[in-house]
Amino acid sequence: MAAEATSNPDIEGLSYEEAREQLVGVVSRLEAGGASLEESLALWERGEALAKRCEEWLEGARKRLAAARDQAGQGSQL
């Protein structure tokens, strides 16, 4: 799943739960304010990459569920 994730290697290796937890932290820091413009931009970019990682995990899970349903449906038809 990591190959298409992002260009950020430390994000590519994160599990869904790790990426989501970090994303929550980024959002909290942005909402709290007080960061410089440069820091805010860096946080935003990291948040975007973390959100993309979460989406990739969820898409992978959807595909696995669809494949399992297909197999279950084929098995019941035999």
mmCIF file of the C-alpha atoms, coordinates in Angstrom:
data_MODEL
# 
_entry.id   MODEL 
# 
loop_
_atom_site.group_PDB 
_atom_site.id 
_atom_site.type_symbol 
_atom_site.label_atom_id 
_atom_site.label_alt_id 
_atom_site.label_comp_id 
_atom_site.label_asym_id 
_atom_site.label_entity_id 
_atom_site.label_seq_id 
_atom_site.pdbx_PDB_ins_code 
_atom_site.Cartn_x 
_atom_site.Cartn_y 
_atom_site.Cartn_z 
_atom_site.occupancy 
_atom_site.B_iso_or_equiv 
_atom_site.pdbx_formal_charge 
_atom_site.auth_seq_id 
_atom_site.auth_comp_id 
_atom_site.auth_asym_id 
_atom_site.auth_atom_id 
_atom_site.pdbx_PDB_model_num 
ATOM 1  C CA . MET A 1 1  ? 0.000   0.000   0.000  1.00 0.00 ? 1  MET A CA 1 
ATOM 2  C CA . ALA A 1 2  ? 2.870   2.383   0.692  1.00 0.00 ? 2  ALA A CA 1 
ATOM 3  C CA . ALA A 1 3  ? 4.248   2.647   -2.832 1.00 0.00 ? 3  ALA A CA 1 
ATOM 4  C CA . GLU A 1 4  ? 1.712   5.173   -4.076 1.00 0.00 ? 4  GLU A CA 1 
ATOM 5  C CA . ALA A 1 5  ? 1.273   6.997   -0.780 1.00 0.00 ? 5  ALA A CA 1 
ATOM 6  C CA . THR A 1 6  ? 3.202   10.220  -0.795 1.00 0.00 ? 6  THR A CA 1 
ATOM 7  C CA . SER A 1 7  ? 6.678   11.465  -1.485 1.00 0.00 ? 7  SER A CA 1 
ATOM 8  C CA . ASN A 1 8  ? 7.252   11.532  2.279  1.00 0.00 ? 8  ASN A CA 1 
ATOM 9  C CA . PRO A 1 9  ? 8.875   8.258   3.365  1.00 0.00 ? 9  PRO A CA 1 
ATOM 10 C CA . ASP A 1 10 ? 8.032   8.696   7.045  1.00 0.00 ? 10 ASP A CA 1 
ATOM 11 C CA . ILE A 1 11 ? 4.338   8.873   6.129  1.00 0.00 ? 11 ILE A CA 1 
ATOM 12 C CA . GLU A 1 12 ? 4.417   5.985   3.652  1.00 0.00 ? 12 GLU A CA 1 
ATOM 13 C CA . GLY A 1 13 ? 5.187   3.485   6.408  1.00 0.00 ? 13 GLY A CA 1 
ATOM 14 C CA . LEU A 1 14 ? 2.406   4.579   8.749  1.00 0.00 ? 14 LEU A CA 1 
ATOM 15 C CA . SER A 1 15 ? -0.542  2.376   9.568  1.00 0.00 ? 15 SER A CA 1 
ATOM 16 C CA . TYR A 1 16 ? -4.011  3.862   9.184  1.00 0.00 ? 16 TYR A CA 1 
ATOM 17 C CA . GLU A 1 17 ? -4.276  4.424   12.922 1.00 0.00 ? 17 GLU A CA 1 
ATOM 18 C CA . GLU A 1 18 ? -0.870  6.124   13.129 1.00 0.00 ? 18 GLU A CA 1 
ATOM 19 C CA . ALA A 1 19 ? -1.618  8.402   10.175 1.00 0.00 ? 19 ALA A CA 1 
ATOM 20 C CA . ARG A 1 20 ? -5.042  9.313   11.577 1.00 0.00 ? 20 ARG A CA 1 
ATOM 21 C CA . GLU A 1 21 ? -3.596  10.060  15.010 1.00 0.00 ? 21 GLU A CA 1 
ATOM 22 C CA . GLN A 1 22 ? -0.925  12.311  13.529 1.00 0.00 ? 22 GLN A CA 1 
ATOM 23 C CA . LEU A 1 23 ? -3.520  14.024  11.338 1.00 0.00 ? 23 LEU A CA 1 
ATOM 24 C CA . VAL A 1 24 ? -5.640  14.793  14.403 1.00 0.00 ? 24 VAL A CA 1 
ATOM 25 C CA . GLY A 1 25 ? -2.550  16.319  16.013 1.00 0.00 ? 25 GLY A CA 1 
ATOM 26 C CA . VAL A 1 26 ? -1.822  18.466  12.964 1.00 0.00 ? 26 VAL A CA 1 
ATOM 27 C CA . VAL A 1 27 ? -5.408  19.723  12.828 1.00 0.00 ? 27 VAL A CA 1 
ATOM 28 C CA . SER A 1 28 ? -5.329  20.548  16.543 1.00 0.00 ? 28 SER A CA 1 
ATOM 29 C CA . ARG A 1 29 ? -2.115  22.529  16.140 1.00 0.00 ? 29 ARG A CA 1 
ATOM 30 C CA . LEU A 1 30 ? -3.526  24.450  13.185 1.00 0.00 ? 30 LEU A CA 1 
ATOM 31 C CA . GLU A 1 31 ? -6.780  25.187  15.001 1.00 0.00 ? 31 GLU A CA 1 
ATOM 32 C CA . ALA A 1 32 ? -4.903  26.384  18.089 1.00 0.00 ? 32 ALA A CA 1 
ATOM 33 C CA . GLY A 1 33 ? -3.201  29.057  16.019 1.00 0.00 ? 33 GLY A CA 1 
ATOM 34 C CA . GLY A 1 34 ? -0.053  30.827  17.063 1.00 0.00 ? 34 GLY A CA 1 
ATOM 35 C CA . ALA A 1 35 ? 2.158   29.154  14.469 1.00 0.00 ? 35 ALA A CA 1 
ATOM 36 C CA . SER A 1 36 ? 4.141   31.217  12.015 1.00 0.00 ? 36 SER A CA 1 
ATOM 37 C CA . LEU A 1 37 ? 3.028   31.275  8.410  1.00 0.00 ? 37 LEU A CA 1 
ATOM 38 C CA . GLU A 1 38 ? 5.905   28.998  7.435  1.00 0.00 ? 38 GLU A CA 1 
ATOM 39 C CA . GLU A 1 39 ? 5.082   26.499  10.186 1.00 0.00 ? 39 GLU A CA 1 
ATOM 40 C CA . SER A 1 40 ? 1.383   26.622  9.317  1.00 0.00 ? 40 SER A CA 1 
ATOM 41 C CA . LEU A 1 41 ? 2.167   25.843  5.680  1.00 0.00 ? 41 LEU A CA 1 
ATOM 42 C CA . ALA A 1 42 ? 4.395   22.937  6.695  1.00 0.00 ? 42 ALA A CA 1 
ATOM 43 C CA . LEU A 1 43 ? 1.660   21.602  8.991  1.00 0.00 ? 43 LEU A CA 1 
ATOM 44 C CA . TRP A 1 44 ? -0.926  21.962  6.228  1.00 0.00 ? 44 TRP A CA 1 
ATOM 45 C CA . GLU A 1 45 ? 1.263   20.063  3.766  1.00 0.00 ? 45 GLU A CA 1 
ATOM 46 C CA . ARG A 1 46 ? 1.883   17.294  6.286  1.00 0.00 ? 46 ARG A CA 1 
ATOM 47 C CA . GLY A 1 47 ? -1.834  17.138  7.024  1.00 0.00 ? 47 GLY A CA 1 
ATOM 48 C CA . GLU A 1 48 ? -2.601  16.749  3.322  1.00 0.00 ? 48 GLU A CA 1 
ATOM 49 C CA . ALA A 1 49 ? -0.072  13.914  3.041  1.00 0.00 ? 49 ALA A CA 1 
ATOM 50 C CA . LEU A 1 50 ? -1.470  12.208  6.149  1.00 0.00 ? 50 LEU A CA 1 
ATOM 51 C CA . ALA A 1 51 ? -5.032  12.519  4.833  1.00 0.00 ? 51 ALA A CA 1 
ATOM 52 C CA . LYS A 1 52 ? -3.941  10.974  1.543  1.00 0.00 ? 52 LYS A CA 1 
ATOM 53 C CA . ARG A 1 53 ? -2.328  8.086   3.434  1.00 0.00 ? 53 ARG A CA 1 
ATOM 54 C CA . CYS A 1 54 ? -5.562  7.480   5.343  1.00 0.00 ? 54 CYS A CA 1 
ATOM 55 C CA . GLU A 1 55 ? -7.538  7.531   2.092  1.00 0.00 ? 55 GLU A CA 1 
ATOM 56 C CA . GLU A 1 56 ? -5.177  4.958   0.573  1.00 0.00 ? 56 GLU A CA 1 
ATOM 57 C CA . TRP A 1 57 ? -5.664  2.639   3.531  1.00 0.00 ? 57 TRP A CA 1 
ATOM 58 C CA . LEU A 1 58 ? -9.434  3.013   3.320  1.00 0.00 ? 58 LEU A CA 1 
ATOM 59 C CA . GLU A 1 59 ? -9.463  2.417   -0.433 1.00 0.00 ? 59 GLU A CA 1 
ATOM 60 C CA . GLY A 1 60 ? -7.371  -0.715  0.071  1.00 0.00 ? 60 GLY A CA 1 
ATOM 61 C CA . ALA A 1 61 ? -9.822  -1.918  2.700  1.00 0.00 ? 61 ALA A CA 1 
ATOM 62 C CA . ARG A 1 62 ? -12.767 -1.280  0.354  1.00 0.00 ? 62 ARG A CA 1 
ATOM 63 C CA . LYS A 1 63 ? -11.090 -3.310  -2.381 1.00 0.00 ? 63 LYS A CA 1 
ATOM 64 C CA . ARG A 1 64 ? -10.390 -6.192  -0.001 1.00 0.00 ? 64 ARG A CA 1 
ATOM 65 C CA . LEU A 1 65 ? -13.997 -6.189  1.208  1.00 0.00 ? 65 LEU A CA 1 
ATOM 66 C CA . ALA A 1 66 ? -15.300 -6.148  -2.353 1.00 0.00 ? 66 ALA A CA 1 
ATOM 67 C CA . ALA A 1 67 ? -13.036 -9.059  -3.275 1.00 0.00 ? 67 ALA A CA 1 
ATOM 68 C CA . ALA A 1 68 ? -14.167 -11.005 -0.204 1.00 0.00 ? 68 ALA A CA 1 
ATOM 69 C CA . ARG A 1 69 ? -17.819 -10.355 -1.073 1.00 0.00 ? 69 ARG A CA 1 
ATOM 70 C CA . ASP A 1 70 ? -17.218 -11.476 -4.643 1.00 0.00 ? 70 ASP A CA 1 
ATOM 71 C CA . GLN A 1 71 ? -15.595 -14.675 -3.436 1.00 0.00 ? 71 GLN A CA 1 
ATOM 72 C CA . ALA A 1 72 ? -18.394 -15.316 -0.953 1.00 0.00 ? 72 ALA A CA 1 
ATOM 73 C CA . GLY A 1 73 ? -20.976 -14.739 -3.669 1.00 0.00 ? 73 GLY A CA 1 
ATOM 74 C CA . GLN A 1 74 ? -19.220 -17.108 -6.047 1.00 0.00 ? 74 GLN A CA 1 
ATOM 75 C CA . GLY A 1 75 ? -18.907 -19.745 -3.356 1.00 0.00 ? 75 GLY A CA 1 
ATOM 76 C CA . SER A 1 76 ? -22.615 -19.696 -2.600 1.00 0.00 ? 76 SER A CA 1 
ATOM 77 C CA . GLN A 1 77 ? -23.478 -20.119 -6.289 1.00 0.00 ? 77 GLN A CA 1 
ATOM 78 C CA . LEU A 1 78 ? -21.515 -23.356 -6.604 1.00 0.00 ? 78 LEU A CA 1 
# 
